[in-house]
Amino acid sequence: MTANVHDEETTTALQVACDTAVSGCVFTMRTEENDRERLLEITRDHVAEQHGKDYTLEEIEEQHVETVDVSTDGHDH
Ligand SMILES: [Zn+2]
């Protein structure tokens, strides 16, 4: 008999919300933690194209990226 242990996994995701930088913008994006670079680049391009502002990847990371826990059972907190 095989015991199939089902752990409830919690993964960490990265989330950026343009709303924190530009009032009224609804751009948000969430990626897996190991996709940090892509998240930063897409956000930088968005801000440059939509708002005409130049942020460095470091500025975006420090000021606008949040780390969020994502439970795989799909519940919100
Ligand atoms: Zn925006």
N, CA, C, O and the ligand as a Tripos MOL2 file, in Angstrom:
@<TRIPOS>MOLECULE
protein
  309   307    78     0     0
PROTEIN
NO_CHARGES

@<TRIPOS>ATOM
      1 N           0.8410   -1.1930    0.0000 N.3       1 MET1
      2 CA          0.0000    0.0000    0.0000 C.3       1 MET1
      3 C           0.8780    1.2450    0.0000 C.2       1 MET1
      4 O           1.8280    1.3680    0.7730 O.2       1 MET1
      5 N           0.5370    2.1300   -0.8640 N.am      2 THR2
      6 CA          1.3510    3.3320   -1.0120 C.3       2 THR2
      7 C           0.6830    4.5350   -0.3560 C.2       2 THR2
      8 O          -0.4770    4.8490   -0.6240 O.2       2 THR2
      9 N           1.4220    5.1780    0.4850 N.am      3 ALA3
     10 CA          0.9030    6.3930    1.0950 C.3       3 ALA3
     11 C           1.2010    7.5880    0.1940 C.2       3 ALA3
     12 O           2.3540    7.9000   -0.1030 O.2       3 ALA3
     13 N           0.1530    8.2250   -0.2170 N.am      4 ASN4
     14 CA          0.3260    9.3800   -1.0880 C.3       4 ASN4
     15 C           0.1620   10.6510   -0.2640 C.2       4 ASN4
     16 O          -0.9480   11.1420   -0.0570 O.2       4 ASN4
     17 N           1.2830   11.1630    0.1960 N.am      5 VAL5
     18 CA          1.2350   12.3380    1.0650 C.3       5 VAL5
     19 C           0.9600   13.5900    0.2430 C.2       5 VAL5
     20 O           1.6640   13.9060   -0.7170 O.2       5 VAL5
     21 N          -0.0560   14.2670    0.6450 N.am      6 HIS6
     22 CA         -0.4130   15.4850   -0.0860 C.3       6 HIS6
     23 C          -0.1150   16.7010    0.7760 C.2       6 HIS6
     24 O          -0.9020   17.0870    1.6400 O.2       6 HIS6
     25 N           1.0250   17.2830    0.5190 N.am      7 ASP7
     26 CA          1.3660   18.5030    1.2430 C.3       7 ASP7
     27 C           0.6770   19.7060    0.6120 C.2       7 ASP7
     28 O           0.5560   19.8210   -0.6070 O.2       7 ASP7
     29 N           0.2480   20.5650    1.4620 N.am      8 GLU8
     30 CA         -0.2520   21.8320    0.9350 C.3       8 GLU8
     31 C           0.9430   22.7370    0.6900 C.2       8 GLU8
     32 O           1.6110   23.1730    1.6280 O.2       8 GLU8
     33 N           1.2000   23.0090   -0.5550 N.am      9 GLU9
     34 CA          2.3860   23.7820   -0.8830 C.3       9 GLU9
     35 C           2.0850   25.2730   -0.9380 C.2       9 GLU9
     36 O           1.0230   25.7110   -1.3790 O.2       9 GLU9
     37 N           3.0420   26.0080   -0.4810 N.am     10 THR10
     38 CA          2.9640   27.4530   -0.6350 C.3      10 THR10
     39 C           4.1770   27.9150   -1.4390 C.2      10 THR10
     40 O           5.3250   27.6870   -1.0600 O.2      10 THR10
     41 N           3.8960   28.5450   -2.5160 N.am     11 THR11
     42 CA          4.9920   29.0660   -3.3210 C.3      11 THR11
     43 C           5.0230   30.5830   -3.2100 C.2      11 THR11
     44 O           4.0280   31.2330   -2.8900 O.2      11 THR11
     45 N           6.1720   31.1030   -3.4790 N.am     12 THR12
     46 CA          6.3310   32.5420   -3.4150 C.3      12 THR12
     47 C           6.3160   33.1200   -4.8190 C.2      12 THR12
     48 O           6.9920   32.6260   -5.7210 O.2      12 THR12
     49 N           5.5430   34.1570   -4.9810 N.am     13 ALA13
     50 CA          5.4630   34.8100   -6.2780 C.3      13 ALA13
     51 C           5.8820   36.2680   -6.1370 C.2      13 ALA13
     52 O           5.8840   36.8420   -5.0490 O.2      13 ALA13
     53 N           6.2310   36.8290   -7.2630 N.am     14 LEU14
     54 CA          6.5610   38.2470   -7.2760 C.3      14 LEU14
     55 C           5.4380   39.0020   -7.9680 C.2      14 LEU14
     56 O           4.9070   38.5680   -8.9900 O.2      14 LEU14
     57 N           5.0970   40.1260   -7.3950 N.am     15 GLN15
     58 CA          4.0190   40.9080   -7.9740 C.3      15 GLN15
     59 C           4.4350   42.3520   -8.0540 C.2      15 GLN15
     60 O           5.0400   42.8930   -7.1280 O.2      15 GLN15
     61 N           4.1110   42.9670   -9.1550 N.am     16 VAL16
     62 CA          4.3690   44.3920   -9.2940 C.3      16 VAL16
     63 C           3.0780   45.0730   -9.7140 C.2      16 VAL16
     64 O           2.3470   44.5770  -10.5720 O.2      16 VAL16
     65 N           2.8100   46.2090   -9.1010 N.am     17 ALA17
     66 CA          1.6310   46.9720   -9.4470 C.3      17 ALA17
     67 C           2.0520   48.3790   -9.8270 C.2      17 ALA17
     68 O           2.6030   49.1200   -9.0130 O.2      17 ALA17
     69 N           1.7880   48.7330  -11.0630 N.am     18 CYS18
     70 CA          2.1430   50.0630  -11.5440 C.3      18 CYS18
     71 C           1.3710   51.1230  -10.7590 C.2      18 CYS18
     72 O           1.8160   52.2620  -10.6190 O.2      18 CYS18
     73 N           0.2380   50.7350  -10.2650 N.am     19 ASP19
     74 CA         -0.6180   51.6180   -9.4860 C.3      19 ASP19
     75 C           0.1250   52.3140   -8.3460 C.2      19 ASP19
     76 O          -0.2210   53.4330   -7.9680 O.2      19 ASP19
     77 N           1.1340   51.6560   -7.8070 N.am     20 THR20
     78 CA          1.8820   52.2590   -6.7090 C.3      20 THR20
     79 C           2.7400   53.4190   -7.1920 C.2      20 THR20
     80 O           3.1090   54.2920   -6.4060 O.2      20 THR20
     81 N           3.0540   53.4300   -8.4710 N.am     21 ALA21
     82 CA          3.8950   54.4830   -9.0190 C.3      21 ALA21
     83 C           3.0730   55.5410   -9.7350 C.2      21 ALA21
     84 O           3.3680   56.7330   -9.6470 O.2      21 ALA21
     85 N           2.0570   55.1070  -10.4340 N.am     22 VAL22
     86 CA          1.2700   56.0220  -11.2390 C.3      22 VAL22
     87 C          -0.2020   55.8590  -10.8770 C.2      22 VAL22
     88 O          -0.8080   54.8200  -11.1420 O.2      22 VAL22
     89 N          -0.7480   56.8640  -10.2900 N.am     23 SER23
     90 CA         -2.1380   56.8020   -9.8890 C.3      23 SER23
     91 C          -3.0380   56.5810  -11.0870 C.2      23 SER23
     92 O          -2.9340   57.2830  -12.0930 O.2      23 SER23
     93 N          -3.9100   55.6160  -10.9760 N.am     24 GLY24
     94 CA         -4.8740   55.3810  -12.0290 C.3      24 GLY24
     95 C          -4.4880   54.3030  -13.0100 C.2      24 GLY24
     96 O          -5.3250   53.8530  -13.7930 O.2      24 GLY24
     97 N          -3.2450   53.8810  -12.9880 N.am     25 CYS25
     98 CA         -2.8450   52.8030  -13.8950 C.3      25 CYS25
     99 C          -3.1710   51.4670  -13.2460 C.2      25 CYS25
    100 O          -2.9140   51.2570  -12.0610 O.2      25 CYS25
    101 N          -3.7330   50.5800  -14.0310 N.am     26 VAL26
    102 CA         -4.1810   49.3070  -13.4830 C.3      26 VAL26
    103 C          -3.2450   48.1610  -13.8450 C.2      26 VAL26
    104 O          -3.5870   46.9930  -13.6620 O.2      26 VAL26
    105 N          -2.0810   48.4910  -14.3530 N.am     27 PHE27
    106 CA         -1.1330   47.4450  -14.7330 C.3      27 PHE27
    107 C          -0.6370   46.6980  -13.5080 C.2      27 PHE27
    108 O          -0.0500   47.2900  -12.6020 O.2      27 PHE27
    109 N          -0.8720   45.4160  -13.4850 N.am     28 THR28
    110 CA         -0.2750   44.5590  -12.4660 C.3      28 THR28
    111 C           0.2520   43.3120  -13.1410 C.2      28 THR28
    112 O          -0.2600   42.8910  -14.1790 O.2      28 THR28
    113 N           1.2570   42.7330  -12.5590 N.am     29 MET29
    114 CA          1.8000   41.5230  -13.1280 C.3      29 MET29
    115 C           2.3460   40.6540  -12.0150 C.2      29 MET29
    116 O           2.8880   41.1500  -11.0270 O.2      29 MET29
    117 N           2.1990   39.3690  -12.1870 N.am     30 ARG30
    118 CA          2.7020   38.4420  -11.1900 C.3      30 ARG30
    119 C           3.4720   37.3230  -11.8990 C.2      30 ARG30
    120 O           3.0100   36.7630  -12.8930 O.2      30 ARG30
    121 N           4.6260   37.0190  -11.3760 N.am     31 THR31
    122 CA          5.4060   35.9240  -11.9470 C.3      31 THR31
    123 C           5.9430   35.0470  -10.8290 C.2      31 THR31
    124 O           5.8410   35.3810   -9.6480 O.2      31 THR31
    125 N           6.5080   33.9330  -11.2220 N.am     32 GLU32
    126 CA          7.2000   33.1060  -10.2520 C.3      32 GLU32
    127 C           8.4890   33.7940   -9.8370 C.2      32 GLU32
    128 O           9.0380   34.6370  -10.5470 O.2      32 GLU32
    129 N           8.9460   33.4000   -8.6570 N.am     33 GLU33
    130 CA         10.0880   34.0840   -8.0760 C.3      33 GLU33
    131 C          11.3280   33.9980   -8.9700 C.2      33 GLU33
    132 O          12.1280   34.9320   -9.0150 O.2      33 GLU33
    133 N          11.4820   32.9020   -9.6650 N.am     34 ASN34
    134 CA         12.6700   32.7600  -10.5050 C.3      34 ASN34
    135 C          12.5340   33.4590  -11.8500 C.2      34 ASN34
    136 O          13.4070   33.3620  -12.7120 O.2      34 ASN34
    137 N          11.4240   34.1630  -12.0090 N.am     35 ASP35
    138 CA         11.1980   34.9210  -13.2290 C.3      35 ASP35
    139 C          11.3820   36.4190  -12.9990 C.2      35 ASP35
    140 O          10.8640   37.2500  -13.7450 O.2      35 ASP35
    141 N          12.1220   36.7330  -11.9640 N.am     36 ARG36
    142 CA         12.2900   38.1160  -11.5270 C.3      36 ARG36
    143 C          12.7550   39.0460  -12.6570 C.2      36 ARG36
    144 O          12.2430   40.1540  -12.8120 O.2      36 ARG36
    145 N          13.7100   38.5860  -13.4220 N.am     37 GLU37
    146 CA         14.2810   39.4480  -14.4470 C.3      37 GLU37
    147 C          13.2510   39.8320  -15.5010 C.2      37 GLU37
    148 O          13.1790   40.9810  -15.9390 O.2      37 GLU37
    149 N          12.4630   38.8520  -15.8910 N.am     38 ARG38
    150 CA         11.4330   39.1080  -16.8930 C.3      38 ARG38
    151 C          10.3880   40.0820  -16.3610 C.2      38 ARG38
    152 O           9.9300   40.9720  -17.0790 O.2      38 ARG38
    153 N          10.0200   39.9050  -15.1100 N.am     39 LEU39
    154 CA          9.0530   40.8070  -14.4900 C.3      39 LEU39
    155 C           9.5670   42.2400  -14.4960 C.2      39 LEU39
    156 O           8.8400   43.1720  -14.8390 O.2      39 LEU39
    157 N          10.8180   42.4030  -14.1160 N.am     40 LEU40
    158 CA         11.3900   43.7370  -14.0570 C.3      40 LEU40
    159 C          11.4730   44.3770  -15.4390 C.2      40 LEU40
    160 O          11.1870   45.5630  -15.6010 O.2      40 LEU40
    161 N          11.8620   43.5910  -16.4220 N.am     41 GLU41
    162 CA         12.0160   44.1330  -17.7700 C.3      41 GLU41
    163 C          10.6770   44.5170  -18.3760 C.2      41 GLU41
    164 O          10.5570   45.5650  -19.0100 O.2      41 GLU41
    165 N           9.6810   43.6830  -18.1870 N.am     42 ILE42
    166 CA          8.3590   43.9870  -18.7240 C.3      42 ILE42
    167 C           7.7900   45.2310  -18.0530 C.2      42 ILE42
    168 O           7.1770   46.0780  -18.7030 O.2      42 ILE42
    169 N           8.0020   45.3260  -16.7420 N.am     43 THR43
    170 CA          7.5130   46.4970  -16.0310 C.3      43 THR43
    171 C           8.2380   47.7630  -16.4870 C.2      43 THR43
    172 O           7.6210   48.8110  -16.6750 O.2      43 THR43
    173 N           9.5330   47.6530  -16.6570 N.am     44 ARG44
    174 CA         10.3060   48.8050  -17.1330 C.3      44 ARG44
    175 C           9.8010   49.2590  -18.5040 C.2      44 ARG44
    176 O           9.6290   50.4550  -18.7410 O.2      44 ARG44
    177 N           9.5670   48.3080  -19.3950 N.am     45 ASP45
    178 CA          9.0700   48.6520  -20.7210 C.3      45 ASP45
    179 C           7.6880   49.2870  -20.6480 C.2      45 ASP45
    180 O           7.3970   50.2430  -21.3660 O.2      45 ASP45
    181 N           6.8460   48.7530  -19.7840 N.am     46 HIS46
    182 CA          5.5090   49.3110  -19.6160 C.3      46 HIS46
    183 C           5.5750   50.7630  -19.1640 C.2      46 HIS46
    184 O           4.9040   51.6280  -19.7280 O.2      46 HIS46
    185 N           6.3820   51.0240  -18.1510 N.am     47 VAL47
    186 CA          6.4630   52.3800  -17.6120 C.3      47 VAL47
    187 C           7.0500   53.3360  -18.6480 C.2      47 VAL47
    188 O           6.6120   54.4800  -18.7660 O.2      47 VAL47
    189 N           8.0350   52.8610  -19.3870 N.am     48 ALA48
    190 CA          8.6380   53.7080  -20.4090 C.3      48 ALA48
    191 C           7.6550   54.0090  -21.5410 C.2      48 ALA48
    192 O           7.5600   55.1440  -22.0080 O.2      48 ALA48
    193 N           6.9280   52.9790  -21.9750 N.am     49 GLU49
    194 CA          6.0270   53.1570  -23.1130 C.3      49 GLU49
    195 C           4.7540   53.8950  -22.7270 C.2      49 GLU49
    196 O           4.2890   54.7680  -23.4600 O.2      49 GLU49
    197 N           4.1980   53.5470  -21.5870 N.am     50 GLN50
    198 CA          2.9020   54.0930  -21.2080 C.3      50 GLN50
    199 C           3.0060   55.4120  -20.4610 C.2      50 GLN50
    200 O           2.0970   56.2400  -20.5280 O.2      50 GLN50
    201 N           4.0920   55.6110  -19.7600 N.am     51 HIS51
    202 CA          4.1780   56.7750  -18.8890 C.3      51 HIS51
    203 C           5.3750   57.6550  -19.1970 C.2      51 HIS51
    204 O           5.5290   58.7240  -18.6060 O.2      51 HIS51
    205 N           6.2230   57.2160  -20.1150 N.am     52 GLY52
    206 CA          7.3610   58.0260  -20.5130 C.3      52 GLY52
    207 C           8.3720   58.2440  -19.4010 C.2      52 GLY52
    208 O           9.0910   59.2430  -19.3920 O.2      52 GLY52
    209 N           8.4240   57.3090  -18.4680 N.am     53 LYS53
    210 CA          9.3760   57.4450  -17.3650 C.3      53 LYS53
    211 C          10.4310   56.3470  -17.4350 C.2      53 LYS53
    212 O          10.1420   55.1920  -17.7470 O.2      53 LYS53
    213 N          11.6400   56.7430  -17.1410 N.am     54 ASP54
    214 CA         12.7120   55.7610  -17.1350 C.3      54 ASP54
    215 C          13.0300   55.3170  -15.7220 C.2      54 ASP54
    216 O          13.5070   56.0990  -14.9000 O.2      54 ASP54
    217 N          12.7640   54.0690  -15.4580 N.am     55 TYR55
    218 CA         13.1890   53.4670  -14.1990 C.3      55 TYR55
    219 C          14.2770   52.4520  -14.5050 C.2      55 TYR55
    220 O          14.2690   51.8080  -15.5550 O.2      55 TYR55
    221 N          15.2030   52.3200  -13.5820 N.am     56 THR56
    222 CA         16.1390   51.2140  -13.7160 C.3      56 THR56
    223 C          15.4880   49.9630  -13.1380 C.2      56 THR56
    224 O          14.5180   50.0370  -12.3830 O.2      56 THR56
    225 N          16.0350   48.8290  -13.5060 N.am     57 LEU57
    226 CA         15.5070   47.5760  -12.9630 C.3      57 LEU57
    227 C          15.6280   47.5620  -11.4430 C.2      57 LEU57
    228 O          14.7680   47.0240  -10.7450 O.2      57 LEU57
    229 N          16.6960   48.1550  -10.9450 N.am     58 GLU58
    230 CA         16.8910   48.1870   -9.4860 C.3      58 GLU58
    231 C          15.8260   49.0310   -8.7930 C.2      58 GLU58
    232 O          15.3200   48.6590   -7.7340 O.2      58 GLU58
    233 N          15.4940   50.1560   -9.3920 N.am     59 GLU59
    234 CA         14.4580   51.0050   -8.7990 C.3      59 GLU59
    235 C          13.1220   50.2860   -8.7530 C.2      59 GLU59
    236 O          12.4000   50.3420   -7.7570 O.2      59 GLU59
    237 N          12.8120   49.6220   -9.8290 N.am     60 ILE60
    238 CA         11.5510   48.8820   -9.8600 C.3      60 ILE60
    239 C          11.5480   47.7850   -8.8010 C.2      60 ILE60
    240 O          10.5680   47.5960   -8.0810 O.2      60 ILE60
    241 N          12.6460   47.0800   -8.7250 N.am     61 GLU61
    242 CA         12.7240   45.9870   -7.7680 C.3      61 GLU61
    243 C          12.5880   46.4860   -6.3320 C.2      61 GLU61
    244 O          11.8720   45.8990   -5.5210 O.2      61 GLU61
    245 N          13.2870   47.5750   -6.0370 N.am     62 GLU62
    246 CA         13.2800   48.0750   -4.6680 C.3      62 GLU62
    247 C          11.9550   48.7160   -4.2800 C.2      62 GLU62
    248 O          11.5050   48.5930   -3.1410 O.2      62 GLU62
    249 N          11.3370   49.3960   -5.2310 N.am     63 GLN63
    250 CA         10.2040   50.2320   -4.8690 C.3      63 GLN63
    251 C           8.8430   49.6180   -5.1830 C.2      63 GLN63
    252 O           7.8420   49.9650   -4.5560 O.2      63 GLN63
    253 N           8.8070   48.7220   -6.1340 N.am     64 HIS64
    254 CA          7.4910   48.3180   -6.6190 C.3      64 HIS64
    255 C           7.2140   46.8240   -6.6220 C.2      64 HIS64
    256 O           6.0810   46.3990   -6.8470 O.2      64 HIS64
    257 N           8.2350   46.0350   -6.3760 N.am     65 VAL65
    258 CA          8.0040   44.5950   -6.3980 C.3      65 VAL65
    259 C           7.6480   44.0980   -5.0050 C.2      65 VAL65
    260 O           8.3590   44.3540   -4.0340 O.2      65 VAL65
    261 N           6.5450   43.3890   -4.9310 N.am     66 GLU66
    262 CA          6.1360   42.7770   -3.6760 C.3      66 GLU66
    263 C           6.3110   41.2690   -3.7750 C.2      66 GLU66
    264 O           6.1550   40.6750   -4.8420 O.2      66 GLU66
    265 N           6.6350   40.6740   -2.6530 N.am     67 THR67
    266 CA          6.6750   39.2190   -2.5960 C.3      67 THR67
    267 C           5.3850   38.7270   -1.9700 C.2      67 THR67
    268 O           5.0150   39.1440   -0.8720 O.2      67 THR67
    269 N           4.7130   37.8500   -2.6670 N.am     68 VAL68
    270 CA          3.4330   37.3520   -2.1630 C.3      68 VAL68
    271 C           3.4610   35.8400   -2.0800 C.2      68 VAL68
    272 O           4.0540   35.1710   -2.9260 O.2      68 VAL68
    273 N           2.8220   35.3130   -1.0620 N.am     69 ASP69
    274 CA          2.6930   33.8680   -0.9260 C.3      69 ASP69
    275 C           1.4790   33.3920   -1.7010 C.2      69 ASP69
    276 O           0.3870   33.9490   -1.5830 O.2      69 ASP69
    277 N           1.6820   32.3820   -2.4720 N.am     70 VAL70
    278 CA          0.5860   31.8370   -3.2470 C.3      70 VAL70
    279 C           0.3390   30.4070   -2.8040 C.2      70 VAL70
    280 O           1.1790   29.5250   -2.9860 O.2      70 VAL70
    281 N          -0.8100   30.2000   -2.2290 N.am     71 SER71
    282 CA         -1.1600   28.8550   -1.8100 C.3      71 SER71
    283 C          -1.7580   28.1020   -2.9950 C.2      71 SER71
    284 O          -2.5770   28.6470   -3.7350 O.2      71 SER71
    285 N          -1.3520   26.8690   -3.1670 N.am     72 THR72
    286 CA         -1.7850   26.1220   -4.3490 C.3      72 THR72
    287 C          -3.2270   25.6740   -4.2570 C.2      72 THR72
    288 O          -3.7770   25.1700   -5.2360 O.2      72 THR72
    289 N          -3.8510   25.8450   -3.1090 N.am     73 ASP73
    290 CA         -5.2610   25.4480   -3.0380 C.3      73 ASP73
    291 C          -6.2050   26.5450   -3.5420 C.2      73 ASP73
    292 O          -7.4240   26.3710   -3.5520 O.2      73 ASP73
    293 N          -5.6340   27.6570   -3.9510 N.am     74 GLY74
    294 CA         -6.4170   28.6730   -4.6280 C.3      74 GLY74
    295 C          -7.2090   29.5980   -3.7340 C.2      74 GLY74
    296 O          -8.0040   30.4000   -4.2240 O.2      74 GLY74
    297 N          -7.0090   29.5050   -2.4420 N.am     75 HIS75
    298 CA         -7.7240   30.3890   -1.5520 C.3      75 HIS75
    299 C          -7.0480   31.7400   -1.4430 C.2      75 HIS75
    300 O          -5.8210   31.8350   -1.4440 O.2      75 HIS75
    301 N          -7.8420   32.7680   -1.3510 N.am     76 ASP76
    302 CA         -7.3020   34.0570   -0.9810 C.3      76 ASP76
    303 C          -7.1830   34.1210    0.5280 C.2      76 ASP76
    304 O          -7.8180   33.3380    1.2340 O.2      76 ASP76
    305 N          -6.3910   35.0280    1.0230 N.am     77 HIS77
    306 CA         -6.2680   35.1580    2.4650 C.3      77 HIS77
    307 C          -7.5490   35.6910    3.0710 C.2      77 HIS77
    308 O          -7.6300   35.8660    4.2870 O.2      77 HIS77
    309 ZN          1.3410   51.9010  -15.7440 Zn       78 ZN78
@<TRIPOS>BOND
     1     1     2 1
     2     2     3 1
     3     3     4 2
     4     3     5 am
     5     5     6 1
     6     6     7 1
     7     7     8 2
     8     7     9 am
     9     9    10 1
    10    10    11 1
    11    11    12 2
    12    11    13 am
    13    13    14 1
    14    14    15 1
    15    15    16 2
    16    15    17 am
    17    17    18 1
    18    18    19 1
    19    19    20 2
    20    19    21 am
    21    21    22 1
    22    22    23 1
    23    23    24 2
    24    23    25 am
    25    25    26 1
    26    26    27 1
    27    27    28 2
    28    27    29 am
    29    29    30 1
    30    30    31 1
    31    31    32 2
    32    31    33 am
    33    33    34 1
    34    34    35 1
    35    35    36 2
    36    35    37 am
    37    37    38 1
    38    38    39 1
    39    39    40 2
    40    39    41 am
    41    41    42 1
    42    42    43 1
    43    43    44 2
    44    43    45 am
    45    45    46 1
    46    46    47 1
    47    47    48 2
    48    47    49 am
    49    49    50 1
    50    50    51 1
    51    51    52 2
    52    51    53 am
    53    53    54 1
    54    54    55 1
    55    55    56 2
    56    55    57 am
    57    57    58 1
    58    58    59 1
    59    59    60 2
    60    59    61 am
    61    61    62 1
    62    62    63 1
    63    63    64 2
    64    63    65 am
    65    65    66 1
    66    66    67 1
    67    67    68 2
    68    67    69 am
    69    69    70 1
    70    70    71 1
    71    71    72 2
    72    71    73 am
    73    73    74 1
    74    74    75 1
    75    75    76 2
    76    75    77 am
    77    77    78 1
    78    78    79 1
    79    79    80 2
    80    79    81 am
    81    81    82 1
    82    82    83 1
    83    83    84 2
    84    83    85 am
    85    85    86 1
    86    86    87 1
    87    87    88 2
    88    87    89 am
    89    89    90 1
    90    90    91 1
    91    91    92 2
    92    91    93 am
    93    93    94 1
    94    94    95 1
    95    95    96 2
    96    95    97 am
    97    97    98 1
    98    98    99 1
    99    99   100 2
   100    99   101 am
   101   101   102 1
   102   102   103 1
   103   103   104 2
   104   103   105 am
   105   105   106 1
   106   106   107 1
   107   107   108 2
   108   107   109 am
   109   109   110 1
   110   110   111 1
   111   111   112 2
   112   111   113 am
   113   113   114 1
   114   114   115 1
   115   115   116 2
   116   115   117 am
   117   117   118 1
   118   118   119 1
   119   119   120 2
   120   119   121 am
   121   121   122 1
   122   122   123 1
   123   123   124 2
   124   123   125 am
   125   125   126 1
   126   126   127 1
   127   127   128 2
   128   127   129 am
   129   129   130 1
   130   130   131 1
   131   131   132 2
   132   131   133 am
   133   133   134 1
   134   134   135 1
   135   135   136 2
   136   135   137 am
   137   137   138 1
   138   138   139 1
   139   139   140 2
   140   139   141 am
   141   141   142 1
   142   142   143 1
   143   143   144 2
   144   143   145 am
   145   145   146 1
   146   146   147 1
   147   147   148 2
   148   147   149 am
   149   149   150 1
   150   150   151 1
   151   151   152 2
   152   151   153 am
   153   153   154 1
   154   154   155 1
   155   155   156 2
   156   155   157 am
   157   157   158 1
   158   158   159 1
   159   159   160 2
   160   159   161 am
   161   161   162 1
   162   162   163 1
   163   163   164 2
   164   163   165 am
   165   165   166 1
   166   166   167 1
   167   167   168 2
   168   167   169 am
   169   169   170 1
   170   170   171 1
   171   171   172 2
   172   171   173 am
   173   173   174 1
   174   174   175 1
   175   175   176 2
   176   175   177 am
   177   177   178 1
   178   178   179 1
   179   179   180 2
   180   179   181 am
   181   181   182 1
   182   182   183 1
   183   183   184 2
   184   183   185 am
   185   185   186 1
   186   186   187 1
   187   187   188 2
   188   187   189 am
   189   189   190 1
   190   190   191 1
   191   191   192 2
   192   191   193 am
   193   193   194 1
   194   194   195 1
   195   195   196 2
   196   195   197 am
   197   197   198 1
   198   198   199 1
   199   199   200 2
   200   199   201 am
   201   201   202 1
   202   202   203 1
   203   203   204 2
   204   203   205 am
   205   205   206 1
   206   206   207 1
   207   207   208 2
   208   207   209 am
   209   209   210 1
   210   210   211 1
   211   211   212 2
   212   211   213 am
   213   213   214 1
   214   214   215 1
   215   215   216 2
   216   215   217 am
   217   217   218 1
   218   218   219 1
   219   219   220 2
   220   219   221 am
   221   221   222 1
   222   222   223 1
   223   223   224 2
   224   223   225 am
   225   225   226 1
   226   226   227 1
   227   227   228 2
   228   227   229 am
   229   229   230 1
   230   230   231 1
   231   231   232 2
   232   231   233 am
   233   233   234 1
   234   234   235 1
   235   235   236 2
   236   235   237 am
   237   237   238 1
   238   238   239 1
   239   239   240 2
   240   239   241 am
   241   241   242 1
   242   242   243 1
   243   243   244 2
   244   243   245 am
   245   245   246 1
   246   246   247 1
   247   247   248 2
   248   247   249 am
   249   249   250 1
   250   250   251 1
   251   251   252 2
   252   251   253 am
   253   253   254 1
   254   254   255 1
   255   255   256 2
   256   255   257 am
   257   257   258 1
   258   258   259 1
   259   259   260 2
   260   259   261 am
   261   261   262 1
   262   262   263 1
   263   263   264 2
   264   263   265 am
   265   265   266 1
   266   266   267 1
   267   267   268 2
   268   267   269 am
   269   269   270 1
   270   270   271 1
   271   271   272 2
   272   271   273 am
   273   273   274 1
   274   274   275 1
   275   275   276 2
   276   275   277 am
   277   277   278 1
   278   278   279 1
   279   279   280 2
   280   279   281 am
   281   281   282 1
   282   282   283 1
   283   283   284 2
   284   283   285 am
   285   285   286 1
   286   286   287 1
   287   287   288 2
   288   287   289 am
   289   289   290 1
   290   290   291 1
   291   291   292 2
   292   291   293 am
   293   293   294 1
   294   294   295 1
   295   295   296 2
   296   295   297 am
   297   297   298 1
   298   298   299 1
   299   299   300 2
   300   299   301 am
   301   301   302 1
   302   302   303 1
   303   303   304 2
   304   303   305 am
   305   305   306 1
   306   306   307 1
   307   307   308 2
@<TRIPOS>SUBSTRUCTURE
     1 MET1         2 RESIDUE 1 A MET
     2 THR2         6 RESIDUE 1 A THR
     3 ALA3        10 RESIDUE 1 A ALA
     4 ASN4        14 RESIDUE 1 A ASN
     5 VAL5        18 RESIDUE 1 A VAL
     6 HIS6        22 RESIDUE 1 A HIS
     7 ASP7        26 RESIDUE 1 A ASP
     8 GLU8        30 RESIDUE 1 A GLU
     9 GLU9        34 RESIDUE 1 A GLU
    10 THR10       38 RESIDUE 1 A THR
    11 THR11       42 RESIDUE 1 A THR
    12 THR12       46 RESIDUE 1 A THR
    13 ALA13       50 RESIDUE 1 A ALA
    14 LEU14       54 RESIDUE 1 A LEU
    15 GLN15       58 RESIDUE 1 A GLN
    16 VAL16       62 RESIDUE 1 A VAL
    17 ALA17       66 RESIDUE 1 A ALA
    18 CYS18       70 RESIDUE 1 A CYS
    19 ASP19       74 RESIDUE 1 A ASP
    20 THR20       78 RESIDUE 1 A THR
    21 ALA21       82 RESIDUE 1 A ALA
    22 VAL22       86 RESIDUE 1 A VAL
    23 SER23       90 RESIDUE 1 A SER
    24 GLY24       94 RESIDUE 1 A GLY
    25 CYS25       98 RESIDUE 1 A CYS
    26 VAL26      102 RESIDUE 1 A VAL
    27 PHE27      106 RESIDUE 1 A PHE
    28 THR28      110 RESIDUE 1 A THR
    29 MET29      114 RESIDUE 1 A MET
    30 ARG30      118 RESIDUE 1 A ARG
    31 THR31      122 RESIDUE 1 A THR
    32 GLU32      126 RESIDUE 1 A GLU
    33 GLU33      130 RESIDUE 1 A GLU
    34 ASN34      134 RESIDUE 1 A ASN
    35 ASP35      138 RESIDUE 1 A ASP
    36 ARG36      142 RESIDUE 1 A ARG
    37 GLU37      146 RESIDUE 1 A GLU
    38 ARG38      150 RESIDUE 1 A ARG
    39 LEU39      154 RESIDUE 1 A LEU
    40 LEU40      158 RESIDUE 1 A LEU
    41 GLU41      162 RESIDUE 1 A GLU
    42 ILE42      166 RESIDUE 1 A ILE
    43 THR43      170 RESIDUE 1 A THR
    44 ARG44      174 RESIDUE 1 A ARG
    45 ASP45      178 RESIDUE 1 A ASP
    46 HIS46      182 RESIDUE 1 A HIS
    47 VAL47      186 RESIDUE 1 A VAL
    48 ALA48      190 RESIDUE 1 A ALA
    49 GLU49      194 RESIDUE 1 A GLU
    50 GLN50      198 RESIDUE 1 A GLN
    51 HIS51      202 RESIDUE 1 A HIS
    52 GLY52      206 RESIDUE 1 A GLY
    53 LYS53      210 RESIDUE 1 A LYS
    54 ASP54      214 RESIDUE 1 A ASP
    55 TYR55      218 RESIDUE 1 A TYR
    56 THR56      222 RESIDUE 1 A THR
    57 LEU57      226 RESIDUE 1 A LEU
    58 GLU58      230 RESIDUE 1 A GLU
    59 GLU59      234 RESIDUE 1 A GLU
    60 ILE60      238 RESIDUE 1 A ILE
    61 GLU61      242 RESIDUE 1 A GLU
    62 GLU62      246 RESIDUE 1 A GLU
    63 GLN63      250 RESIDUE 1 A GLN
    64 HIS64      254 RESIDUE 1 A HIS
    65 VAL65      258 RESIDUE 1 A VAL
    66 GLU66      262 RESIDUE 1 A GLU
    67 THR67      266 RESIDUE 1 A THR
    68 VAL68      270 RESIDUE 1 A VAL
    69 ASP69      274 RESIDUE 1 A ASP
    70 VAL70      278 RESIDUE 1 A VAL
    71 SER71      282 RESIDUE 1 A SER
    72 THR72      286 RESIDUE 1 A THR
    73 ASP73      290 RESIDUE 1 A ASP
    74 GLY74      294 RESIDUE 1 A GLY
    75 HIS75      298 RESIDUE 1 A HIS
    76 ASP76      302 RESIDUE 1 A ASP
    77 HIS77      306 RESIDUE 1 A HIS
    78 ZN78       309 GROUP 0 **** ****
